[in-house]
Amino acid sequence: MAIFELEPMKHHVLICNGGTCMRHDGEEVTQAIREEIRKQNAETYIHTTRTRCNGRCHDTAVVIVYPQGDWYGQMTPAAGTQLVQKLVEGKKLEPHLFHECTGSSRPE
């Protein structure tokens, strides 16, 4: 899906499609997230990108949400659906959240 207008974008969801995640429902998680975005009519403010390996194979399947910098693991298709619902509500999917990036300053 092409994105032409970035101003309304609130969330960029990076979905790991590396080898290990793909063996642990990565494709199904990807499709569940994208389908729920459509159901919620959230295409204008939630965008998805498939990535290669994010280096967290023991947390498979991994989904990262920016600009928040929230890392979610052990994702299933049902959890992917719930994640989108939480994003629409302005909340986090706490049971799957394993890391939150904090601070906005860059290292010097």
C-alpha positions in Angstrom: 0.0 0.0 0.0 1.4 3.4 -1.0 1.4 6.2 1.5 1.0 9.7 0.0 0.0 11.7 3.0 2.2 11.3 6.1 0.7 14.1 8.2 -2.1 11.9 9.8 0.3 8.9 10.4 0.4 8.0 14.1 1.9 4.5 14.1 4.4 2.7 11.9 4.2 -1.1 12.7 7.2 -3.1 11.7 6.4 -6.7 11.4 9.3 -9.2 11.5 9.3 -11.5 8.5 12.7 -13.0 9.2 13.1 -16.8 9.0 12.4 -17.7 12.6 9.4 -15.4 12.9 8.0 -16.8 9.6 8.2 -20.3 11.1 6.2 -19.0 14.1 3.2 -17.5 12.3 4.9 -14.3 11.0 2.8 -14.3 7.9 -0.4 -14.9 9.8 0.5 -12.2 12.2 1.2 -9.8 9.3 -2.2 -10.6 7.7 -4.1 -10.3 10.9 -2.6 -6.9 11.7 -3.3 -5.6 8.1 -6.9 -7.0 8.1 -7.7 -5.4 11.5 -6.3 -2.1 10.2 -8.8 -2.3 7.3 -11.6 -3.3 9.7 -10.9 -0.3 11.9 -10.6 2.0 8.9 -7.2 3.0 10.3 -5.2 3.0 7.0 -4.6 6.7 7.2 -2.9 6.6 10.5 -1.5 3.1 10.9 1.1 1.9 8.4 2.8 -1.5 8.3 6.1 -2.6 6.9 7.5 -6.1 6.7 11.0 -6.3 7.9 13.8 -8.9 7.8 15.1 -10.3 11.0 15.0 -7.9 13.9 17.5 -10.0 15.9 15.1 -11.1 18.6 14.4 -14.7 17.5 13.7 -15.9 21.0 10.8 -13.4 21.2 9.3 -14.6 17.9 7.1 -13.4 16.3 8.2 -9.8 16.8 6.3 -6.6 16.1 7.7 -3.1 16.7 5.6 0.0 16.8 7.0 3.5 16.2 7.2 6.3 17.1 6.6 4.8 20.5 9.4 2.3 20.1 7.4 -0.5 21.7 8.6 -4.0 21.0 6.1 -6.8 21.2 6.9 -10.5 21.3 5.3 -13.9 21.2 2.8 -12.4 18.8 0.0 -14.6 17.4 -2.7 -13.6 14.8 -5.1 -13.0 17.7 -2.5 -10.8 19.4 -2.0 -8.9 16.2 -5.7 -8.1 16.0 -5.7 -7.0 19.6 -2.6 -4.8 19.0 -4.4 -2.8 16.3 -7.4 -2.4 18.5 -5.2 -1.1 21.3 -3.4 1.3 19.0 -6.8 2.7 17.9 -7.7 3.2 21.6 -4.3 4.8 22.2 -3.2 1.9 24.5 -0.5 -0.7 24.5 -0.8 -4.5 24.3 0.7 -5.1 27.7 0.8 -8.9 27.8 3.2 -9.0 24.7 5.2 -5.8 25.4 8.8 -6.7 26.2 10.6 -3.4 25.6 9.8 0.3 25.5 12.3 2.7 24.1 12.7 5.6 26.6 14.1 9.0 26.3 14.3 11.1 23.2 17.9 12.3 23.3 20.6 11.0 21.1 23.9 9.7 22.5 26.7 12.2 22.0 
